[in-house]
Amino acid sequence: MFNSLSYFWGETFRSLFRNRFMAIASVLTVTLSMFILGIFLSAVLNINHMASYLENQVEMTVYLKDGLTTDQVMGVGKYLKAQPGMKDIKFTNKDEAMKEFRERMGDQQGLLDAINGNPLPASYAMSFQTPEQLKAAAEVVAKYQGVETVQYGKDIIEQLYKVAQVIRISGIVLIIFLAGAELFIISNTIRLTVFARRREIQIMKYVGATNGFIR
């Protein structure tokens, strides 16, 4: 058993040395093709991750009507939390909305002093697991009692969803194509190696070597 293994290993190294240029070319071809496949696979995964991240950053803002009681505001919040796919929700009252608006105004905060009262409405900021769930919730929530208006960037959501779908489908097609090309290259590399050593293989068969031994 040990002698057979020693013979096989010895023949392997001697064969590689005799056909070293073909062996080096085969190894480099397979290595390069696998390296290219790995690069494209990594790029597709990163792009898909980025698309998923952008989808998760989209929010919907629900502005409430003025004059709602505390119970009514809480009732709207309870209704919003029950929406399918709801991931996170944050309530901002009128005073907090004015404070945030003043901070965004920066050095021009003095312009707000001329306004009597606080015209900004209370609101709920919501995020969903998918753009489809956000769009469906926006259509339903806009009709709910106590809701003044809903804003979520409809055009942006639709474009983002289309882009994300194109990226995912293109990535899958590209990976399948590259994997097929990889198998084709490896298969042809093996065939070229066998073809280059066809005389040696024929001689081995003439002297009685089995297919398993030749492999």
N, C-alpha and C positions, 0 to 999 in steps of 0.2 A: 504493500500500500504506500509506504513512504517512498519507495523507489519510483513508483508510478507518478506520485505527486512531484517528485524532484524532476522527473523527466518532462512532465507537462510544463512546469515552470521554466525549466531550461529551454525547452523548445519555444515557449512564448517569448522569452527575452531575445533569443537568437533570431526569431522571426521578426520581431519588432526592429532589431538592429539592422537586419538585411533590408527591410522595407521601411526604414526610418523616415524617409521623406513622405511616403504615403501615410504612415502612422501619424506623423506630426500634422500633416494637412487635414487628416480626418479629425483628430482631436481639436485642432483650432477651429474647424468648421462647425463642429457640434457645440463647442464652448461659445463661439461667437453667436450662433443662432439662439442658444439658451440665454445668453446675456441680453440679447435684443428683446427676447420674449419677456424676460424679467423686468426690463426697463419699461416696456409698454404696459405690462401688468401693473407695475407700481404706479405709473402715471394714471391709468384708468381708475385704480382704487382711490388715489388722491383726489382726482376730479370728482368722482362719485361722492366722496366724503365732503368735499367742498359744497357740492350741490345740496346734499342733505343738511349741511350746516346753514346754508342760506335759507332753505325752506323753514328751518326751525326758528329763524330770526324774525319771520313775518308776524306782525301783531294786528289785532283788530281793536279799534277804540269805539266804545259804545257811549255816546253822550246822552245824558238824562235830561228830562224836561225840568224846568224850574218849578218850584213850589211843591215838590214831592216831600212827603213826611219821611221820617227815619225808617218806619216800618215798610213804606213803599220802596225806598231805596234798597233796603235789605231784601225785600221780595224780588226785586229785579236781579240783585246779585245771586240769590238762590237759584233763580231761573237760568241765569247765565252759567253757573257752575254745573248745571245738569246737562249742558250741551254735549253731544258726543264728540270725543276727541279733545276736550278741553284739557290743556296741560297746566296753565298758570293764569291767575287773574289778580289784578291789583286795582283797588279803588282809590280815586283821587277826588277829594271834595273841592268845593268852590275856592276856599281859601288856599289850599295847596296848589290848585291850578293857577291862581293869580301869582303866588309866590314863585312858581317855576317859570311863569311867563315873564315876570320881572327880571329873573336871573338871566333869561335868554336875551332880554332887551339890552342888558349891559349898561353902557353909559347913557342910553336913551330912556332910562326908567322914568325920568321926569315927565315924559309925555303921557304917562298913565295917570298922573295926578289930576289931569283935567277931566277924567272919566268919573262920573258919579256912580257909586256902588261897584258891584262886581258882576260884569256881564258874562263871565266865563261859567260854563256849566260843569257840574260834577260828571265824572266819567269812570268807566271801567276799561282797563287795558287787558286784553286777553291774548293768549297764544295757544295754538293748537298743534297737534301732532303732525298733521299734513295740510297742505294748501286746500285740498278738496273739502276737508272737514271745516276749515275756516270759511270757505265760500258758502257752504251749505248753511252754516250757523248764522252768517251775516244776513242771509235772505230771510231767515226765520225771526231772528232777534229784532230786525228793523220794524217788524209789525207788532212787537210786544208793547203792551200798555206801559207808559212811563218812559219809553225810549224816544228821544228826539231824532237822532240820526246815528248811522253807523258808518265808519270810515275804515277801510282796510286796503286801499290801493288795488282795486279790482284788476286793472290792466296789468299791474306789476305781478300780481299773483298768477294770472293766466300765463303770462310770458315766462315766469319763473318755472311754472309747472311744465310747460312745453319744453323749455331748455333742459330741465332735469331729466325728463323722459328721453329726449334725444341723446343726452350724454350717456344714460344707462344702457339704452339699446345699442348705441354705437360702440360702447365699451365691450358689451357681450359679443357682438359680431366681430370686433377686432381681435378679441382674445381667442375666439374660436378659429378665426382665419390664421392667426399667428401660430396657434397650437398645431393646426393642420400643416402649415408650412414647416414647422419644426419636425414633425413626424416624417414629412416628405424628404427633408434634407438628411435626416438621420438614416432613413431607409436607403436613399441613393448613395450616401457615404459608405454604408455597409456593402452595397452592391459593387461600388467601384473598388473597394478593398478586395472583395472576393474575385472580381474580374482581373485585378492586377496580379493575383496569386493563383490564377486558374491552372497554370502548368504544374505548380507545386501540388495543388489539390488533386489533379489528375494522376500524378505520379503516386501520391499517397493512396489513391483508390486502387491503382494497379497492383500495389504490393499488399492489398487486403485491408487497408484501414477502414474502419466503420465511420459513418457520418458523425456519430457522437465523438469519436476520437478526433476527427478533423475539426469539429467545432471547438 
